[in-house]
Every structure is written in structure tokens, then in C-alpha cells.
């Protein structure tokens, strides 16, 4: 019956469709869609190759870059988090 499907809000294709402090990242649940996702705050997991906002192409990662003033830094072998720039 109708109503069983999850409703995806904030679906997007590119960054300019999202509000400030957000980017259009791949959904963690459904790889074929992109959703407006908040940019990383201190302590959030990040990906070192994530492109800056606004990126006018289609993102391939499910994380956004860190907020301005933060850097995506390696904390262990395979883990990167947003931290204040030195």
C-alpha cells in the first residue's frame, strides 16, 4: 500500500540547491540519491578528498567538507575528523 516508502526530504543534485552550511552529499542509506547534508563540525567524521562548498559537480562521498576554519585531519590510520586549523 501507499505510505510504506520512506519519504526523502532535502533531495538535491548539486550544492547550490542546499542552504547555507550544507552540501549535496550521497545518502548513506540509498547510494543512488543525494541529500542536503550539514557540513562537518568539530569532531565530525570527514573525508580528506571531499571538495569545497560550493562544488558544482556531483559529489561522490556521503560526507560534506568541514565548516570554514576547520580542517579534515587524520586521527588514526583510517579515521579523519574535523578539527580547528592550527
Secondary structure as GFF3:
##gff-version 3
##sequence-region A 1 86
A	DSSP	beta_strand	11	12	.	.	.	ID=ss1
A	DSSP	three_ten_helix	15	17	.	.	.	ID=ss2
A	DSSP	beta_strand	22	26	.	.	.	ID=ss3
A	DSSP	beta_strand	34	38	.	.	.	ID=ss4
A	DSSP	beta_strand	70	76	.	.	.	ID=ss5
A	DSSP	beta_strand	79	84	.	.	.	ID=ss6
###
